[in-house]
Amino acid sequence: NAGVTQTPKFQVLKTGQSMTLQCAQDMNHNSMYWYRQDPGMGLRLIYYSASEGTTDKGEVPNGYNVSRLNKREFSLRLESAAPSQTSVYFCASSDRLLTGSTNEKLFFGSGTQLSVL
Amino acid sequence: GNSVTQMEGPVTLSEEAFLTINCTYTATGYPSLFWYVQYPGEGLQLLLKATKADDKGSNKGFEATYRKETTSFHLEKGSVQVSDSAVYFCALRSNTGNQFYFGTGTSLTVIP
């Protein structure tokens, strides 16, 4: 059972380059998320997709775009990378929130370490 | 709005010491509360959760009780091991939305 799979695991970019981080989950989850993790700041939500066909901005969306390609896949794109985007990026997924649901946890991928020079 | 405040780290303890990591929250409605753990080089994993007031979540010797009156969800373990060295994140999920809100994380190092 693969869970949440992120690629690549490591990436180095030059300022101004573009790239796409890929994420796929095999748990039939409705909701998917992209977070960035920076020292002393914990995890901050970049974008999320509550269900297939919808995307919404999180806390720090500037400089990023997302695509919910289908129920399994949720990609994060940096159109013009900046050094401030050097971070560790985590994709996560969860069941759709239902009132009273006990299955409310996030499943995380192993992360992508991105450096922008 | 929704937010989580965690005690600052890093925390260094000797093996078999008692652990407390404080967590308080601000939320509208009745959130679910979580502790996630991140081991070196890995993504976050759910450690325990509580979905309503006075619930106690527990796993691997860790416990946390959902205290609505003090808006707290402190993590405790009676006797830590070297293998517990990790970063611990407190989080909440609002019952009115589909987002998780994380604290800044507390790094724990347990020395033999």
Chai-1 contact restraints between the chains, C-beta under 6 A:
chainA,res_idxA,chainB,res_idxB,connection_type,confidence,min_distance_angstrom,max_distance_angstrom,comment,restraint_id
A,S31,B,N98,contact,1.0,0.0,6.0,A-B,restraint_1
A,G42,B,F102,contact,1.0,0.0,6.0,A-B,restraint_2
A,G42,B,G103,contact,1.0,0.0,6.0,A-B,restraint_3
A,G42,B,T104,contact,1.0,0.0,6.0,A-B,restraint_4
A,G42,B,G105,contact,1.0,0.0,6.0,A-B,restraint_5
A,L43,B,F102,contact,1.0,0.0,6.0,A-B,restraint_6
A,A50,B,N98,contact,1.0,0.0,6.0,A-B,restraint_7
A,F90,B,G43,contact,1.0,0.0,6.0,A-B,restraint_8
A,L97,B,N98,contact,1.0,0.0,6.0,A-B,restraint_9
A,E104,B,S32,contact,1.0,0.0,6.0,A-B,restraint_10
A,E104,B,R93,contact,1.0,0.0,6.0,A-B,restraint_11
A,K105,B,L46,contact,1.0,0.0,6.0,A-B,restraint_12
A,L106,B,F100,contact,1.0,0.0,6.0,A-B,restraint_13
A,F108,B,G43,contact,1.0,0.0,6.0,A-B,restraint_14
A,F108,B,L44,contact,1.0,0.0,6.0,A-B,restraint_15
A,G109,B,G43,contact,1.0,0.0,6.0,A-B,restraint_16
A,S110,B,E42,contact,1.0,0.0,6.0,A-B,restraint_17
A,S110,B,G43,contact,1.0,0.0,6.0,A-B,restraint_18
A,G111,B,G43,contact,1.0,0.0,6.0,A-B,restraint_19
